[in-house]
Each structure stands twice: as structure tokens, then as C-alpha cells.
């Protein structure tokens, strides 16, 4: 038996507060399954589990085996002590930090994995202001899906509002670079002509990039509504960039604006 000291042990992502047990489902259940498979190199008695986010009898049995191995009450449920012990054990083998849970998180999911995603989006929003404000409540609702889409749009990802392996890796990378003070360049694809009356996330990008230029053009509200103020600010930018001053964002203005924004990072 191996005893794991629980003093100060906190898994990444931190325990959300909901006990996982037979019948639970979602990204947090997949996180447990991923950790279980990752610690079998130390405890071969733990049976391998399928990482599918379904906390069934097989996962419960594997959790019991882990709990027995480390001196926890072997009830097959993942509360805070088991979550922290399992996360700490995985980190001791594979290195500290978060790891992809193994399944795609979707709108409607809830838990630690979702909350961690939200916290990262909130942090990088300080730089990439086209991302809308959200709460880190662990509930993957429409606002979180929208903010994720706004992130995906700017970093050449599939814009589906789902948190899969590619979006997880990209968000982790951008977050770490922002925290280190070296935010990466955005790579948004040209969305087609934007002009007064246009709406949506591409308009938010235009407004965000204009607002980042330090007052050399009029700042605008980042609301996704291409109104007269945005038209005027685009004209000012076009004048400075020696582009046709029509107040519309065609391919040349889009490319110049993205390049100008990246120059502020």
C-alpha cells in the first residue's frame, strides 16, 4: 500500500465539488478515466478503463483499486480526496499541469474541465478582446460556447463551440504565452466583406483590433454591430494604412488590420 499525503495536494484542474460515481458522465468522468489509465504503470492492479466520459461499473472498480492502493476508503466514488490523490499521482508520473481529459466537452456539460476552460478564456480576453465576457462557473452554456467560438475564429480552429483536443491544446498554448507576457499572433480567416449593417463575431474582431491600436483611430464598442462608429474608425484606419477609404472591410483592409493588431502584441 502506498499512502499519498493529501496535505496541500490539489489536482489540475481543481476538484469542482461534485462527487463522481457510477452513473455520472461528462468531461470530469473522462478526466478520472484518463488519470486512472495514466497511473497503471505504478499500480498494475488498477484495471484499464475506456475513456468515454461514462462513469460505469468498470470505472468504479478501477477507482476502488486505486483507493485501496493509496490508503483511501475504497468506495469507488471520486470525491475531493480521491480526485486530488489521483491527479497528484498522475502528475508525479507524467509531470505537473493539466492534461486533456480525453473527450470533447460540449454545451450542457458541467464541472472542473469546463471551469478551467472558462478561466483560461477569461484571462486571455484581456488581450484578445473580441472574446466576450463570461463567468467561470463550470457550466458550459451558450455564453461559454460563444466565447470559445470567438477564440477558435482567431486561431484558425474549427469554429464549432466544442472543446475538443485541438481547441484544448490551442487554448493551453495561448494561455501559457499570455501569462508569460508573449501573446501569440491571431490567424483569423477573411470572412468576406464587412460593412455597415454587418453583425457577428468577425465584426467583433474588427472592433477589437481597431480598439487595440492605442487611440490612433477612434475606439469603438466591441458589440458585433457594424454601425456608423465602426465605419468611421475603419475609414481612419484605411487613411493611415493608405487604403481606399470606403469604411468597408474587404480583404486588403482585413489583412492590414490583422497585421496591425498583431503588431501591438
Residue pairs with C-beta under 8 A, 6 or more apart in sequence:
1 68
1 69
1 70
1 71
2 42
2 43
2 69
2 70
2 71
3 70
3 71
4 70
4 71
4 85
4 88
4 89
6 81
6 84
6 85
9 84
9 85
9 87
9 88
10 84
10 87
10 88
11 83
11 84
11 86
11 87
11 88
11 90
11 91
12 87
12 91
12 96
12 97
12 98
12 116
13 31
13 98
13 112
13 113
13 115
13 116
14 112
15 79
15 80
15 83
15 84
15 112
16 28
16 110
16 111
16 112
16 115
16 138
17 80
18 24
18 28
18 110
18 111
19 77
19 78
19 79
20 28
20 29
20 32
20 55
20 77
20 78
20 79
20 83
21 55
21 60
21 76
21 77
21 78
22 55
22 56
22 57
22 59
22 60
22 76
22 77
23 55
23 56
24 55
25 53
25 54
25 55
26 53
26 105
26 109
26 110
26 111
27 53
27 101
27 103
27 105
27 109
27 111
27 112
27 113
27 114
27 163
28 101
28 111
28 112
28 113
29 53
29 54
29 55
29 59
30 51
30 52
30 53
30 101
30 102
30 103
30 113
31 101
31 102
31 112
31 113
32 55
32 59
32 63
32 78
32 83
32 86
33 49
33 50
33 51
33 52
33 53
33 55
33 59
33 62
33 102
34 51
34 90
34 99
34 100
34 101
34 102
35 86
35 87
35 89
35 90
35 99
36 46
36 49
36 59
36 62
36 63
36 66
36 86
37 48
37 49
37 51
38 90
38 93
38 94
38 99
39 46
39 66
39 86
39 89
39 90
39 93
40 46
40 48
41 93
42 89
42 93
43 65
43 66
43 69
45 65
45 69
46 62
46 65
46 66
46 69
47 58
47 61
47 62
47 65
48 62
49 58
49 59
49 62
50 58
51 101
51 102
51 103
52 103
53 101
53 102
53 103
55 78
60 76
60 77
61 76
63 76
63 77
63 78
63 82
63 86
64 74
64 75
64 76
65 74
66 72
66 82
66 85
66 86
66 89
67 73
67 74
67 75
67 76
67 82
68 74
70 85
70 89
72 81
72 82
72 85
78 86
83 112
90 99
91 97
98 116
98 172
100 165
100 168
100 169
101 113
104 162
104 163
104 164
104 165
105 113
105 114
105 117
105 140
105 162
105 163
105 164
106 140
106 162
106 163
107 140
107 141
107 142
107 144
107 145
107 161
107 162
108 140
108 141
109 140
110 138
110 139
110 140
111 138
112 138
113 163
114 138
114 139
114 140
114 144
114 163
115 136
115 137
115 138
117 140
117 144
117 148
117 163
117 168
117 171
118 134
118 135
118 136
118 137
118 138
118 144
118 147
119 136
120 171
120 172
120 174
120 175
121 131
121 134
121 144
121 147
121 148
121 151
121 171
122 133
122 134
122 136
123 175
123 178
123 179
124 131
124 151
124 171
124 174
124 175
124 178
124 183
125 131
125 132
125 133
125 147
126 178
127 178
127 183
127 265
128 150
128 151
128 154
128 183
128 186
128 208
129 208
129 211
129 212
129 222
130 150
130 153
130 154
130 201
130 204
130 205
130 207
130 208
130 209
130 222
131 147
131 150
131 151
132 143
132 146
132 147
132 150
132 204
133 147
134 143
134 144
134 147
135 143
140 163
145 161
145 162
146 161
146 201
148 161
148 162
148 163
148 167
149 159
149 160
149 161
149 201
150 201
150 204
150 205
151 157
151 167
151 170
151 171
151 174
152 158
152 159
152 160
152 161
152 167
152 170
153 159
153 188
153 189
153 201
153 202
153 205
154 186
154 187
154 188
154 205
155 170
155 174
155 184
155 186
155 187
156 187
156 188
156 189
157 166
157 167
157 170
158 166
158 167
163 171
173 184
174 183
174 184
177 183
177 184
183 265
184 265
185 262
185 265
186 205
186 258
186 261
186 262
188 202
188 205
188 258
190 251
190 254
190 255
191 202
191 254
193 248
193 249
193 250
194 202
194 203
194 206
194 226
194 248
194 249
194 254
195 226
195 231
195 247
195 248
195 249
196 226
196 227
196 228
196 230
196 231
196 247
196 248
197 226
198 226
199 224
199 225
199 226
200 224
201 224
203 224
203 225
203 226
203 230
204 222
204 223
204 224
206 226
206 230
206 234
206 249
206 254
206 257
207 220
207 221
207 222
207 223
207 224
207 230
207 233
208 222
208 261
209 257
209 258
209 260
209 261
210 217
210 218
210 219
210 220
210 230
210 233
210 234
210 237
210 257
211 219
211 220
211 222
212 261
212 264
213 237
213 260
213 261
213 264
214 264
216 236
216 240
217 233
217 236
217 237
217 240
218 229
218 232
218 233
218 236
219 233
220 229
220 230
220 233
221 229
231 247
231 248
232 247
234 247
234 248
234 249
234 253
235 245
235 246
235 247
237 243
237 253
237 256
237 257
237 260
238 244
238 245
238 246
238 247
238 253
239 245
241 253
241 256
241 260
243 252
243 253
243 256
244 252
249 257
